[in-house]
Amino acid sequence: MNLEGNIIAGEYDEGLKEFSLHRVKHLTLESTIKENQLQLLYEYLKKHQDEEDGQILTLYDQILVRLTQEEINQFIQDLEQVQALYKSK
């Protein structure tokens, strides 16, 4: 099942119970997220969503992506959609 969120886009594989991440903001990538990894990322962003300076996301341990406070809230909404995919099956 494809997901096209505000910050992320990807595809959920029901059989493998994995989410393949294809886009973060404007960057194209290929990374797989297991349910526990998704939960940890979600909890971290929820804990820090009110920080005015935003957050820095690291992709492939090399590429830094700045997330504003508004983008963090959008990212959280996107992750909630992915979490629903894990729970629906």
Order of alpha helices (4+ residues) and beta strands (2+ residues): beta-beta-beta-beta-alpha-beta-beta-alpha
